[in-house]
Amino acid sequence: MYFCCPFPIRISMRYQRIILIFLLTLPFFYSCDKELKINAEWTDITVVYGILNQAEDTTFIKITKAFLGPGDAMQFAKIPDSSIYPDKLEVKMEAWSDNTLAKTYAFFDTITIHTKEAGDSVFYYPDQLVYYYPTGKLDEGYTYKLTVTNKKTGKIITATSPLVHHFEIENPDPFIKQAEFLPDQDFTVKWDPAYGGKRYQLLIRFHYLETTGSGTVEKAVDWIVFNNLQITDPYAVNAQPITRSLPGESFYNFVGREVKGDAISRVARYVDYIFSVASEDMNTYMEVTEPSMTIIQERPQFSNITNGIGLFASRYVNELDTVNLSQATLDEMHIHLDSLGF
């Protein structure tokens, strides 16, 4: 490229050499770095998951760390050291009544549980490390504050959650304990709202005896009747009972679909009604992590952990077990499910 100057300029040999060196080195200043750096500098991000349930006598908190490195992240996830803090963390939970501290639980060292199976997640299995404390039955009158301290770095992570309160089941009657499913009628479930409960799930577990050439065994299959029943105000006072009516035919469709395999005979025994209620934060977390059913796949993130990410929330499970099937239901099963041996 040539540059023109309208006036003649005299340049000494010394300055000519300087200009020449500058022109020769100029391309190096404008050269591009073609290497794409996708990994930012590593930052300590603590991931916390804890679900409180006053129906249980032990509270578990899982704490891991985010990881970063070159290569396939799916492979890093299978290595426990990628997610586990090398040093013990200080984990405590406090029970507060308004501004009064009622109790403090200092969680024990991590224990290894072996309940994780292949396919549960992309992370390592079957072992997983958790912090735990035998809290006993938690008091629904308290608000619980979790504090995690990394004594090596001084980092403090906190979260707070109230509890979902106990509630009563009205239908099926908890004293009579009988369920009736008739093909041409609706069956009704009725319960009082749980204070602090936002999302309800009802699972009916059907128990039966199955006789084959190898003997007789007891089996059970689970029917999720509904799993996303939400109420507007989870903290409403004197709220009216919740009632849901569903077609009785759906019970026979469920049994016909889920009971599989050949058998000499099958005998229906009883059902359990298992209500699970999620707090408002847990419901929000479930909503943003559930698969999107629309063309918009990007979902907002949700976390209620301060100085970290994850979820510290509550749920309550209320089970009405060993609910006998009415004679009319047993008769209908013999008619509609005779091919399965009932």
Secondary structure by P-SEA (a helix, b strand, c coil): cbbbbcbbbbbcaaaaaaaaaaaaaccccccccccccccccccbbbbbbbbbbccccbbbbbbbbbbbbcccaaaaaaccccccccbbbbbbbbbbcccccccccccccbbbbcccccccccccccbbbbbbcccccccccbbbbbbbbccccccccbbbbbbbbbbbbcccccccbbbbbbccbbbbbbbcccccccbbbbbbbbbbccccccbbbbbbbbbcccccccccccccccccbbbbbbbcaaaaaaaaacccccccbbbbbbbbbbbbbbcaaaaaaaaaaccccccccbbbbbbccccccccccbbbbbbbcbbbbcaaaaaaaaaacccccc
